[in-house]
Amino acid sequence: MKTEKELKRIGKYITLLLRHKPEKEHLDIDKNGWVSVKDLLSKLNISMIDLDFIVDTDNKQRFSYSASKNKIRANQGHSIDVDVQLKETIPPDILFHGTAWKSVESIFKNGIEKRSRLYVHLSKDIKTATSVGKRHGDLYIFNIDTKQMHEDGIKFYLSENDVWLTDYIHPKYFIQK
C-alpha cells in the first residue's frame, strides 16, 4: 500500500478525473458517471486496497462504488454532463452556502450560480458550509430560505454524501443576518 500522503494526493486526482476530466487518463465514463474500477486501478497503478482506503477515508465521502464494486463514481460536483440519478427531495427549512468574501457582492447582485458545475452546492449545517467556504478565502456564509424556495417550486436533490443541490439561488431567498 502507498503512504497516506500519496493516497490523499491520488484521491484528489481521482476527484478531478471523475468530476471533470476523465479524458486525462482516457477513462470511459458512462452517462451516469460510472468508471470501471479495473481501468482506474490500472491507469493510476494503485491496488484495490489503496482505492478502498481513498474511498473510505475521504472526509467528504466524494465517491461511491456500484453494488458489485466493479464501478466507481463521484457523488456530485461534476462539471461534465452526467446523470448521477439524484432523486428530488424536500429540503430542510434553511440550508447554508459558504463562500469567499470576494464573491459576496456579486452573489448579492446575481444570486448563487452553478457556474461550471451541474448544480449549486448547499450544506445542511454551518460547520460544513464553513469547511467548504474557507477554502476560497475569507469566509462568508449565506443562510438560504430553502423552505420558501421549495414552496415556490424550486427542485432540490440530496447527493449520496449529504450535499444539497439545486440549479440556482435568487438573492430574494437569502436570509438577512
Buried (B, 14 or more C-beta within 10 A) or exposed (E): EBEEEEBBEBBEBBBBBBBBEBEEBEBEBEEEBBBBBEBBBEBBEBEEEBBEBBBEEBEBBBBBBEEEEEBBBBBBBBEBEBEBEBEEEEBEEBBBBBBBEEBEEEBEEEBBEBEEBBBBBBBBEBEBBBBBBBEBEEBBBBBBBBBBBBEEEBEBBBBBBBBBBBEBBEEEBBEEE
